[in-house]
Amino acid sequence: MLLFFTLGLLIHFVFFASIFDIYFTSPLVHGMTPQFTPLPPPARRLVLFVADGLRADTLYELDENGTSRAPFIRNIIMHEGSWGVSHTRVPTESRPGHVALIAGFYEDVSAVAKGWKENPVEFDSLFNESKYTWSWGSPDILPMFAKGIDTNGHAHRPSSRDYKDNIKKVDDGVKEIVSMFNHFYGNDGKTTFIFTSDHGMTDWGSHGAGHPSETLTPLVTWGAGINYPQRVSAQQFDDSFLKEWRLENWKRLDVNQGILPVDYLNNTDLFKAESMFTNAVQILEQFKVKMTQKKEVTLPFLFTPFKLLSDSKQFNILRKARSYIKHRKFDEVVSLCKELIHLALKGLSYYHTYDRFFLGINVVIGFVGWISYASLLIIKSHSNLIKGVSKEVKKPSHLLPCSFVAIGILVAFFLLIQACPWTYYVYGLLPVPIWYAVLREFQVIQDLVTSLLTYPLSHFVGYLLVFTLGIEVLVLSFFYRHMLTAGLTAFAVWPFLTRLWTRAKVTSLSWAFFSVLLAVFPLMPVVGRKPDISLVMGAGLLVLLLSLCVVTSLMKRKDSFRKEELLVHLLQVLSTVLSMYVVYSTQSSLLRKQGLPLMNQIISWATLASSLVVPLLSSLAVFQRLFSILLSLMSTYLLLSTGYEAVFPLVLSCLMFVWINIEQETLQQSGVCCKQKLTSIQFSYNTDITQFRQLYLDDIRRAFFLVFFLVTAFFGTGNIASINSFDLASVYCFLTVFSPFMMGALMMWKILIPFVLVMCAFEAVQLTTQLSSKSLFLIVLVISDIMALHFFFLVKDYGSWLDIGTSISHYVIVMSMTIFLVFLNGLAQLLTTKKLRLCGKPKSHFM
């Protein structure tokens, strides 16, 4: 089993790494011939102002008094230059935005591996193509481009007074720098000024996705070579911004990235045509180099060129454009060059993704083989499905290994003659040993088929359909949270479709009630959009009410451990009260602009540190230990909550308590004898392995329930696949100074708390149903790998940072689910099986 998991880890690492070779290789091309416009430029210098995180509407709109927050820039729009809205392309992050501004191309998606923070491939830009370049700015931006913070918006949000007042400071700074430049160069009229932004920002203070508030940025230009303001009587746009900004009489010129905006230029038509022609030829050169590179490493009979831009078509377009310039048909030149740019960009994308199908097929074959092998291992070693079907053991034929060796040699030779990278050998050869291992179990496959033939076909098809439907619901829930609601509603109905309803009415009704209650959360807005501390206080009161009920019951007990248990729960009650006080007082202090009180910060960190220790002091009885874990973790969760999500772990835990009961009822219903009553069972680290049983068909349902509850814990109140879904206000009880690593760690712990609660509950389910962890993990491995195969096809290399990052995160989550379960299972075992004493030596507990 150790060898199996080691090889499985290696194989999953290869499957994970494959998406970066298939989807996230750099599209940038090197080795082109530089192109230049043959006419002299109108300016000798360019001054570029980039207001990081500035939204177009916030700059252009007027305040409540009808005056502009940026009077200098407003004056430029009306009297000196041209203006518009720049439709930035996602991902709306600082580095991609600046790359688009200075280099003119869309984000290199291979930068996703470095979090959009570094340039993975060198590229030409205004910086290295200029004679001299000086840059001043934020220390987290400039180092990105040294090789070769929109913090106001994050902290105060774009709708706040702080954010809007900061625009006036920016406007004053621009005015001062413009005056300085003009004075230094003696007002020679050879300076061009551009004011813009790298990206916008959402109302809740984040960016990275494709919402208009993030992609619409201001663009104001003036100076040498720039058109003066143009008065118009009417303009047509898809939005109503012009009227809101009171700029409907000044011509608005919107731009997209990558193509020269000739309408901004104040120069001759010849200059505009030549500049557009240079723009098109430069992109065409990239297309030619990319095509040549791919043609050189592909066998001639396998190479398929991009048919929309053949050599003859390239020649015809260039010849026609030159003819139009000669006959002074400049508008036709611009139109023709835009067509050429469009075709060249499509061709670049075609050759960039040329090997994607081949690599994808290899990974899919490997995936299917691995899932098949893991399924056969479950059937062979952990179930009774094929026991007694066939006792004859056949020796494996020597033909099988020889055949697979020959296949491996052929694949390697095919890759060698095409000069493929070494990673292609890994993806191409990995399926060979995997499928060899599958076909070695041919006897198991035969016995499985024989065994299945004894089952009614309708039962087999029914189970298969339910399993497939369940997998699809899990996959869809990663994109549509309301699918979790559909799943939980189905869970609520489940006991009434079985004999559970007749055996345990109260348990069944409780299961249905808490399933429906939990199903409400995925229908609610993502956490962080509208903080509401009153809901956090309400959750704290519910925790206190539950705690007082437990304390009351403990006071009635007469056993020797009563005082110790009572003291533990009183500590937890005190911790909950302190958490509620810290949340309320911190919120009040921040509203008064007084910052985070030191005492609140100390209490918060002390509560976090004690949350994993205090439960170890409580009894090892199943429900008492689980309740103690809930109370301790809830104290920390309250400190990290901003709204309705504070109630989520409570409802989830209630459902987990019912799940423990209902699984024991289900096991008894199936005829398996339970040796102990649930109330008398204690957690024990030294579990007798002889108590473990073989897997039954119903155990697949238990494993599916576990996966579904884990996904619900992840996505029940938001989308954990992107930090964009979280509000920094969640960590303000711990720190308010911007620290990405610490803040990210705290938010990750907030995410893990419901996950830990589910795993601790499942420890009790395993204990009461005598289910082996190894067999469980194998089932979860198969479920997660089937889901991963779905997400492999859903990985995106286009769209917003949120879209790209989310697609990768989904794939990573399901790929690492089994490994993650091993880690969290260890943490759950620590919390459930270890016992500390307030005084004296630790006491060992055995079943």
Buried (B, 14 or more C-beta within 10 A) or exposed (E): EEEBBEBBEEBBEBBBEBBBBBBBBBBBBEEBEEBEBEBEBBBEBBBBBBBBBBBBBBBBBBEEEEEBBBEBBBBBBBEBBBBBBBBBBBBBBBBBBBBBBBBBBBBBBBBBEEEBEEBBEEBBBEBEEEEEEEEEEEEBBEEBBEEEBBEBBBBBBBEBEEBBEBBBEBBEEBBEBBEEBBEEEEEEEBBBBBBBBBBBBBBBBBBBBBBBBBBBBBBBBBBBBBBEBEEEEEEEEEEEBBEEBBBBBBBBBBBEBBBBBBBBBBBEBEBBBBBBBBBBBBBBBBBBBBBEBBEEBBEEEEEEBBEEBEEEEBEEBBEBBEEBBEEEBBEBBBEBBBEBBBBBBEBBBBBBBBBBEBBBEBBBBBBBBBBBBBBBBBBBBBBEBBEEBBEEEEEEEEEEEEBBEEBBEEBBEEBEEBEBEEBBBBBBBBBBBBBBBBBBBBBBBBBBEEBEEEEEEEEEEEBEEBBEEBBEBBBBBBBEBEBBBBBBEBBBEBBEEEEBBEBBEEBBBBBBBBBBBBBBBBEBEBBBBEBEBEBBBBBBEBBBEBBEEBBEEBEEEEEEEEEBBBEBBEBBBEBBBBBBEBBBBBBEBBEEEEEBBEEBBEBBBEBBEBBBEBBBBBBBBBBBBBBBBBBBBBBBBBBBBBBBBBBBBBBBBBBBBBBBBBBBBBBEBEEBEBEEEBEEBBBBBEBEEEEBBEBBEBBBBBBBBBBBBBBBBBBBBBBBBBBBBBBBBBBBBBBBEEEEEEBEEBBEBBBBBBBBBBBBBBBBBBBBBBBBBBBBBBBBBBBBBBBBBBBBEEBBBBBBBBBBBBBBBBBBBBBBBBBBBEEBBEBBBBBBBBBEEEEEEEEEBEB
